[in-house]
Amino acid sequence: MAEGENIELKFRIYDGTDIAHDFYSSSTTIATLKQKLIAEWPQGKTTTPKVVSDLKLIHAGKILENNKTLADSRITFGDIPGGFVTMHVVVQPRTTKKKTEKNHEEKQKTNSCSCTIV
């Protein structure tokens, strides 16, 4: 793909819905694409990304890196006239680990030691 060339992309999310179908410059970074996806994310979905790191874009079996451009990632669609590229979008929100009282009590029980002197 030549620098400055436009490529037609659409993004398929986990339920099969296609979003953000448009033409993008080959100099567009993956992080910029992810920001657009977050802005255009359909309302009412069970899983919604909040930040760029919540999304993974997959093309040709490879996870694309945020700091690379479409040209760097070698996104091409071959010689198909009127063709476009479909990228798969995986949402992996970060989970915050909350300690519950039960987990804390169990941890104390397993880490505690006792001595009995007879």
Secondary structure, DSSP 8 states (H G I E B T S, - for coil): --TT-EEEEEEE-TTS-EEEEEEEETT-BHHHHHHHHHHT--TT-SS---SGGGEEEEETTEE--TTSBTTTTT---TT-TT--EEEEEEE---------HHHHHHHHHHH-------
